[in-house]
Amino acid sequence: MKTRYLATVGLAIAIIGSAAAQSKVVHEDPKELLTQLNASGIPLVLKPQDLKDDFLALKLPGNTGPTWVELFGMGRQRPQSGISIVLDDPEEAAFAMECLSVVWYRGDILVMGGTRYMITYALDISEPSALRLRLFDMGKVSAFDPRPDLLAARFRSLKLPSISVDRPGVQSQSAAISALSNGKQIGIGIFILITDNDDIYPYVQDTGTLKGLVQPYIKNEALWNTNNPDSRFLFNMALAGTSASATQSPSETIMLFESAPAADGKRIIVFADSHAKRVDDAEWRKYEPTLKLKLPKVTKPLPVGSKVPMLTPPTTPAPPKKGKK
């Protein structure tokens, strides 16, 4: 570990970390002190790409009280809820959200006025392209939880376009991403269902019956939640009872859709090739005609609530054998 010492008039600061020790006198002015800290190799701000592999992700317990120290007013207190990160990949978005709840630490300790602080860096909600210096009073932190699953290398690879604060009554962007993931999983479940049934869509009369038929494949009824109180997922009834091969453009044909747009004007479409995306009104109008496709039916209608995906076609009785004369 390196040890470097800074001293101010009436305020002693020791940065524990290196074997060599040095002493400097700086002005009491906070701005000058911050400049000295920065000049001593303790940056106030880190770019995500500068987060080295020796930084570890730590999650401190929520019952330690007010342990955040905002260094001379730098940065701001992070809200505990109502935050969402917007990324196209749901897994990357989930990882980024986890990173909002941790600090990055590599063992450096600051001693200031007799109090020992952990020198850490945390994602800044006001500027997602920055990690800002945060200090934890070690006297108030009895324990912390390492997060070895959150790697600095993976964090560096994230592209963080924006972080948003959720507003009451409005579907959050994190909720929209979650709903899109739900739609994708349902789409995959339907795709497997028809694969198991000769590539034929069940001839259902309503979405509720399809929901029951696909349940064994998705195992989670909560996936039907759109996170939008004004909408629900509906099946494209034009596909019911048709052969998948009859759909000429699966990647542009609606299979499942959100019945109404969210507050941002977008809704989810799951296509017949099982990919999904959120579309605005202009895109919706482009794909909406596929809800009225006239495709040949190759099986019989199922009763509402049917537990089987296809009715067995009636067997044609064999002609009676002619007896010998």
Kinemage of the C-alpha trace (Angstrom):
@kinemage 1
@onewidth
@group {chain A} dominant
@subgroup {mainchain}
@vectorlist {calphas} color= white
{ca met a 1} P 0.000 0.000 0.000
{ca lys a 2} L 1.059 3.578 -0.636
{ca thr a 3} L 0.965 6.296 1.985
{ca arg a 4} L 0.838 9.955 1.114
{ca tyr a 5} L 0.174 12.778 3.534
{ca leu a 6} L -1.431 16.151 2.993
{ca ala a 7} L -1.792 18.775 5.689
{ca thr a 8} L -3.890 21.913 5.907
{ca val a 9} L -4.023 24.608 8.547
{ca gly a 10} L -6.164 23.055 11.275
{ca leu a 11} L -6.962 19.983 9.205
{ca ala a 12} L -4.702 16.963 8.857
{ca ile a 13} L -5.271 14.552 6.010
{ca ala a 14} L -3.427 11.296 5.495
{ca ile a 15} L -3.982 9.215 2.388
{ca ile a 16} L -2.991 5.690 3.344
{ca gly a 17} L -1.676 3.670 0.504
{ca ser a 18} L 2.078 3.857 -0.123
{ca ala a 19} L 5.264 2.990 1.700
{ca ala a 20} L 6.757 6.446 1.154
{ca ala a 21} L 5.325 9.387 3.083
{ca gln a 22} L 5.386 13.013 2.071
{ca ser a 23} L 3.945 16.169 3.558
{ca lys a 24} L 2.534 19.249 1.838
{ca val a 25} L 0.889 22.405 3.070
{ca val a 26} L -2.160 23.555 1.180
{ca his a 27} L -4.688 26.333 1.583
{ca glu a 28} L -7.770 25.830 3.743
{ca asp a 29} L -10.012 26.785 0.836
{ca pro a 30} L -12.002 23.656 -0.182
{ca lys a 31} L -11.375 24.229 -3.878
{ca glu a 32} L -7.633 24.420 -3.280
{ca leu a 33} L -7.793 21.305 -1.120
{ca leu a 34} L -9.644 19.441 -3.857
{ca thr a 35} L -7.005 20.541 -6.325
{ca gln a 36} L -4.293 19.176 -4.042
{ca leu a 37} L -6.109 15.862 -3.654
{ca asn a 38} L -6.365 15.577 -7.396
{ca ala a 39} L -2.698 16.481 -7.839
{ca ser a 40} L -1.774 13.770 -5.343
{ca gly a 41} L -3.234 11.033 -7.516
{ca ile a 42} L -6.702 10.929 -5.929
{ca pro a 43} L -8.945 12.063 -8.790
{ca leu a 44} L -12.312 13.540 -7.964
{ca val a 45} L -13.839 12.025 -11.079
{ca leu a 46} L -13.067 8.793 -12.927
{ca lys a 47} L -14.210 7.976 -16.406
{ca pro a 48} L -15.697 4.462 -16.589
{ca gln a 49} L -12.900 3.372 -18.933
{ca asp a 50} L -10.356 4.375 -16.252
{ca leu a 51} L -11.789 1.956 -13.684
{ca lys a 52} L -8.927 -0.538 -13.365
{ca asp a 53} L -9.295 -4.234 -12.692
{ca asp a 54} L -7.999 -3.841 -9.116
{ca phe a 55} L -11.171 -1.962 -8.142
{ca leu a 56} L -13.690 -4.170 -6.335
{ca ala a 57} L -17.433 -3.598 -6.225
{ca leu a 58} L -18.786 -3.298 -2.671
{ca lys a 59} L -22.343 -3.009 -1.461
{ca leu a 60} L -22.668 -1.533 1.982
{ca pro a 61} L -25.555 -2.552 4.249
{ca gly a 62} L -28.587 -0.336 4.203
{ca asn a 63} L -28.737 -0.117 8.013
{ca thr a 64} L -25.460 1.769 8.515
{ca gly a 65} L -27.156 5.142 8.679
{ca pro a 66} L -26.015 8.271 6.837
{ca thr a 67} L -22.592 7.021 5.769
{ca trp a 68} L -22.268 9.063 2.574
{ca val a 69} L -19.866 11.973 2.858
{ca glu a 70} L -20.264 14.434 0.020
{ca leu a 71} L -16.799 15.911 -0.237
{ca phe a 72} L -17.198 19.671 0.182
{ca gly a 73} L -20.493 19.619 -1.642
{ca met a 74} L -19.156 17.776 -4.676
{ca gly a 75} L -21.730 15.534 -6.343
{ca arg a 76} L -25.150 14.846 -4.909
{ca gln a 77} L -26.936 12.315 -2.723
{ca arg a 78} L -28.235 9.448 -4.825
{ca pro a 79} L -31.947 8.607 -4.511
{ca gln a 80} L -32.647 5.113 -3.239
{ca ser a 81} L -35.469 4.433 -5.702
{ca gly a 82} L -37.040 5.720 -8.882
{ca ile a 83} L -33.865 5.347 -10.957
{ca ser a 84} L -33.623 3.523 -14.251
{ca ile a 85} L -30.862 2.992 -16.792
{ca val a 86} L -31.849 2.838 -20.433
{ca leu a 87} L -30.067 0.209 -22.529
{ca asp a 88} L -31.293 -1.889 -25.419
{ca asp a 89} L -30.042 -5.162 -23.910
{ca pro a 90} L -32.094 -6.079 -20.809
{ca glu a 91} L -29.187 -8.048 -19.300
{ca glu a 92} L -26.816 -5.106 -19.684
{ca ala a 93} L -29.453 -2.772 -18.254
{ca ala a 94} L -29.867 -5.075 -15.231
{ca phe a 95} L -26.085 -5.150 -14.730
{ca ala a 96} L -25.905 -1.357 -14.938
{ca met a 97} L -28.714 -1.036 -12.394
{ca glu a 98} L -26.757 -3.288 -10.027
{ca cys a 99} L -23.781 -0.963 -10.470
{ca leu a 100} L -25.902 1.924 -9.187
{ca ser a 101} L -26.078 0.211 -5.792
{ca val a 102} L -22.329 -0.304 -5.303
{ca val a 103} L -19.154 1.659 -4.833
{ca trp a 104} L -15.777 0.791 -6.359
{ca tyr a 105} L -12.886 0.445 -3.916
{ca arg a 106} L -9.281 -0.714 -4.113
{ca gly a 107} L -8.114 -0.385 -0.528
{ca asp a 108} L -7.198 3.305 -0.183
{ca ile a 109} L -8.116 5.018 3.087
{ca leu a 110} L -8.285 8.731 3.879
{ca val a 111} L -7.640 9.963 7.441
{ca met a 112} L -9.152 13.408 7.927
{ca gly a 113} L -9.540 15.126 11.265
{ca gly a 114} L -8.991 11.825 13.069
{ca thr a 115} L -11.692 10.065 11.054
{ca arg a 116} L -10.872 7.273 8.624
{ca tyr a 117} L -12.722 7.194 5.320
{ca met a 118} L -12.781 4.611 2.572
{ca ile a 119} L -11.908 6.243 -0.760
{ca thr a 120} L -14.459 4.953 -3.223
{ca tyr a 121} L -16.030 5.931 -6.529
{ca ala a 122} L -19.695 5.669 -7.466
{ca leu a 123} L -21.754 6.146 -10.592
{ca asp a 124} L -23.143 9.676 -10.717
{ca ile a 125} L -26.854 9.876 -11.589
{ca ser a 126} L -26.420 13.404 -12.916
{ca glu a 127} L -23.658 12.362 -15.283
{ca pro a 128} L -23.679 8.635 -16.128
{ca ser a 129} L -20.377 8.948 -17.960
{ca ala a 130} L -18.605 9.722 -14.671
{ca leu a 131} L -17.654 7.994 -11.428
{ca arg a 132} L -17.328 10.532 -8.629
{ca leu a 133} L -15.258 10.387 -5.473
{ca arg a 134} L -17.270 9.256 -2.463
{ca leu a 135} L -16.030 8.855 1.106
{ca phe a 136} L -17.402 6.412 3.666
{ca asp a 137} L -16.833 6.954 7.365
{ca met a 138} L -15.341 3.614 8.402
{ca gly a 139} L -16.612 4.114 11.957
{ca lys a 140} L -20.158 3.874 10.669
{ca val a 141} L -19.616 0.880 8.410
{ca ser a 142} L -19.508 -2.339 10.410
{ca ala a 143} L -19.551 -4.602 7.362
{ca phe a 144} L -19.828 -4.570 3.622
{ca asp a 145} L -20.739 -7.109 0.971
{ca pro a 146} L -18.251 -7.742 -1.841
{ca arg a 147} L -19.866 -8.180 -5.254
{ca pro a 148} L -17.363 -10.322 -7.186
{ca asp a 149} L -19.997 -10.818 -9.898
{ca leu a 150} L -19.712 -7.128 -10.803
{ca leu a 151} L -16.432 -6.853 -12.666
{ca ala a 152} L -14.700 -3.600 -13.521
{ca ala a 153} L -13.914 -4.974 -16.990
{ca arg a 154} L -17.589 -5.496 -17.750
{ca phe a 155} L -18.465 -2.082 -16.347
{ca arg a 156} L -15.929 -0.475 -18.681
{ca ser a 157} L -17.653 -2.104 -21.649
{ca leu a 158} L -21.049 -0.566 -20.832
{ca lys a 159} L -22.392 2.238 -22.960
{ca leu a 160} L -24.462 4.363 -20.620
{ca pro a 161} L -26.565 6.743 -22.705
{ca ser a 162} L -28.822 7.992 -19.935
{ca ile a 163} L -30.107 7.502 -16.422
{ca ser a 164} L -33.643 8.637 -15.725
{ca val a 165} L -35.688 9.333 -12.605
{ca asp a 166} L -39.071 7.628 -12.642
{ca arg a 167} L -42.146 9.821 -12.215
{ca pro a 168} L -45.320 8.742 -10.409
{ca gly a 169} L -48.058 7.642 -12.797
{ca val a 170} L -45.670 7.185 -15.729
{ca gln a 171} L -44.233 3.886 -16.866
{ca ser a 172} L -40.516 3.986 -16.069
{ca gln a 173} L -37.941 3.152 -18.675
{ca ser a 174} L -36.701 0.250 -16.578
{ca ala a 175} L -40.293 -1.059 -16.467
{ca ala a 176} L -40.505 -0.718 -20.250
{ca ile a 177} L -37.309 -2.724 -20.671
{ca ser a 178} L -38.629 -5.379 -18.296
{ca ala a 179} L -41.904 -5.596 -20.235
{ca leu a 180} L -40.009 -5.964 -23.514
{ca ser a 181} L -38.065 -8.847 -21.997
{ca asn a 182} L -41.374 -10.406 -20.916
{ca gly a 183} L -42.696 -10.172 -24.453
{ca lys a 184} L -39.562 -11.783 -25.872
{ca gln a 185} L -39.870 -14.727 -23.504
{ca ile a 186} L -43.547 -15.228 -24.322
{ca gly a 187} L -42.679 -15.098 -28.018
{ca ile a 188} L -40.079 -17.817 -27.578
{ca gly a 189} L -42.635 -19.889 -25.652
{ca ile a 190} L -45.185 -19.583 -28.485
{ca phe a 191} L -42.497 -20.434 -31.024
{ca ile a 192} L -41.649 -23.655 -29.153
{ca leu a 193} L -45.363 -24.447 -28.750
{ca ile a 194} L -46.027 -24.341 -32.483
{ca thr a 195} L -42.803 -26.247 -33.188
{ca asp a 196} L -44.126 -29.049 -30.994
{ca asn a 197} L -47.393 -29.034 -32.950
{ca asp a 198} L -46.327 -29.406 -36.574
{ca asp a 199} L -45.622 -25.683 -36.946
{ca ile a 200} L -49.314 -24.868 -36.590
{ca tyr a 201} L -50.651 -22.046 -34.427
{ca pro a 202} L -53.389 -23.186 -32.038
{ca tyr a 203} L -56.812 -22.197 -33.385
{ca val a 204} L -57.699 -20.260 -30.230
{ca gln a 205} L -60.677 -17.951 -29.907
{ca asp a 206} L -59.051 -15.619 -27.390
{ca thr a 207} L -55.668 -14.709 -25.907
{ca gly a 208} L -56.600 -16.253 -22.556
{ca thr a 209} L -56.715 -19.737 -24.086
{ca leu a 210} L -53.324 -19.206 -25.735
{ca lys a 211} L -51.988 -18.019 -22.378
{ca gly a 212} L -52.933 -21.355 -20.818
{ca leu a 213} L -51.413 -23.343 -23.678
{ca val a 214} L -48.065 -21.538 -23.588
{ca gln a 215} L -47.787 -21.624 -19.779
{ca pro a 216} L -45.927 -24.993 -19.671
{ca tyr a 217} L -43.250 -23.453 -21.870
{ca ile a 218} L -42.664 -20.155 -20.055
{ca lys a 219} L -43.400 -21.382 -16.478
{ca asn a 220} L -44.129 -17.864 -15.277
{ca glu a 221} L -47.541 -16.235 -15.611
{ca ala a 222} L -46.075 -12.900 -14.499
{ca leu a 223} L -44.405 -12.592 -17.905
{ca trp a 224} L -47.781 -11.472 -19.275
{ca asn a 225} L -47.408 -8.236 -17.308
{ca thr a 226} L -46.757 -5.258 -19.605
{ca asn a 227} L -45.946 -2.940 -16.659
{ca asn a 228} L -48.434 -0.593 -18.272
{ca pro a 229} L -51.803 -0.297 -16.482
{ca asp a 230} L -53.503 0.742 -19.726
{ca ser a 231} L -52.509 -2.276 -21.814
{ca arg a 232} L -52.141 -6.043 -21.996
{ca phe a 233} L -50.550 -8.526 -24.357
{ca leu a 234} L -52.853 -9.801 -27.104
{ca phe a 235} L -52.382 -12.570 -29.658
{ca asn a 236} L -52.768 -11.836 -33.366
{ca met a 237} L -55.912 -13.848 -34.021
{ca ala a 238} L -55.206 -13.777 -37.776
{ca leu a 239} L -52.528 -16.420 -37.118
{ca ala a 240} L -54.797 -18.731 -35.129
{ca gly a 241} L -55.169 -22.112 -36.794
{ca thr a 242} L -52.682 -21.330 -39.582
{ca ser a 243} L -49.422 -22.936 -40.570
{ca ala a 244} L -46.317 -20.958 -39.683
{ca ser a 245} L -45.057 -21.562 -43.215
{ca ala a 246} L -47.996 -19.556 -44.574
{ca thr a 247} L -46.566 -16.358 -43.072
{ca gln a 248} L -44.501 -14.810 -45.842
{ca ser a 249} L -42.590 -12.279 -43.714
{ca pro a 250} L -42.343 -13.593 -40.121
{ca ser a 251} L -39.972 -10.794 -39.093
{ca glu a 252} L -42.611 -8.210 -40.063
{ca thr a 253} L -45.756 -10.051 -38.976
{ca ile a 254} L -47.219 -9.344 -35.541
{ca met a 255} L -47.613 -12.437 -33.364
{ca leu a 256} L -48.190 -10.754 -29.995
{ca phe a 257} L -48.713 -7.078 -29.273
{ca glu a 258} L -49.379 -4.582 -26.528
{ca ser a 259} L -52.991 -3.418 -26.747
{ca ala a 260} L -52.210 0.254 -26.030
{ca pro a 261} L -49.074 2.391 -26.052
{ca ala a 262} L -47.257 3.433 -22.898
{ca ala a 263} L -46.898 7.062 -21.797
{ca asp a 264} L -43.982 7.578 -24.190
{ca gly a 265} L -46.180 6.614 -27.141
{ca lys a 266} L -44.473 3.267 -27.747
{ca arg a 267} L -45.834 -0.250 -27.509
{ca ile a 268} L -44.349 -3.743 -27.662
{ca ile a 269} L -44.621 -5.974 -30.708
{ca val a 270} L -43.471 -9.607 -30.700
{ca phe a 271} L -43.068 -10.810 -34.279
{ca ala a 272} L -43.709 -14.221 -35.778
{ca asp a 273} L -39.976 -14.999 -35.791
{ca ser a 274} L -40.076 -14.379 -31.981
{ca his a 275} L -38.005 -11.178 -31.952
{ca ala a 276} L -39.537 -8.190 -30.161
{ca lys a 277} L -39.207 -4.448 -30.046
{ca arg a 278} L -40.953 -1.306 -28.856
{ca val a 279} L -42.368 0.783 -31.697
{ca asp a 280} L -43.749 4.284 -31.992
{ca asp a 281} L -47.079 5.115 -33.636
{ca ala a 282} L -45.617 5.392 -37.137
{ca glu a 283} L -44.032 1.942 -36.922
{ca trp a 284} L -47.206 0.512 -35.392
{ca arg a 285} L -49.220 1.668 -38.399
{ca lys a 286} L -46.696 -0.052 -40.646
{ca tyr a 287} L -47.185 -3.456 -38.982
{ca glu a 288} L -50.845 -3.152 -37.937
{ca pro a 289} L -52.236 -4.502 -41.271
{ca thr a 290} L -50.789 -7.931 -40.389
{ca leu a 291} L -53.556 -8.222 -37.786
{ca lys a 292} L -55.994 -8.654 -40.695
{ca leu a 293} L -54.127 -11.238 -42.758
{ca lys a 294} L -56.318 -13.745 -44.572
{ca leu a 295} L -54.463 -17.012 -44.171
{ca pro a 296} L -55.857 -20.534 -44.712
{ca lys a 297} L -56.896 -22.391 -41.561
{ca val a 298} L -55.429 -25.887 -41.352
{ca thr a 299} L -56.981 -27.093 -38.107
{ca lys a 300} L -60.252 -26.860 -36.194
{ca pro a 301} L -61.203 -24.117 -33.703
{ca leu a 302} L -60.469 -24.851 -30.063
{ca pro a 303} L -63.083 -24.274 -27.367
{ca val a 304} L -62.373 -21.377 -25.020
{ca gly a 305} L -60.109 -22.545 -22.200
{ca ser a 306} L -58.890 -25.602 -24.092
{ca lys a 307} L -55.942 -27.379 -22.517
{ca val a 308} L -54.802 -29.030 -25.743
{ca pro a 309} L -53.211 -26.999 -28.556
{ca met a 310} L -54.904 -28.833 -31.410
{ca leu a 311} L -57.998 -30.942 -31.923
{ca thr a 312} L -57.296 -34.337 -33.409
{ca pro a 313} L -58.828 -34.410 -36.878
{ca pro a 314} L -61.647 -36.970 -37.192
{ca thr a 315} L -60.523 -40.277 -38.510
{ca thr a 316} L -62.140 -41.358 -41.755
{ca pro a 317} L -63.601 -44.819 -41.183
{ca ala a 318} L -62.107 -47.560 -43.334
{ca pro a 319} L -64.472 -49.010 -45.906
{ca pro a 320} L -65.910 -52.365 -44.870
{ca lys a 321} L -64.236 -55.372 -46.276
{ca lys a 322} L -66.159 -57.208 -48.855
{ca gly a 323} L -67.014 -60.763 -47.877
{ca lys a 324} L -66.324 -63.698 -50.116
{ca lys a 325} L -69.186 -64.770 -52.283
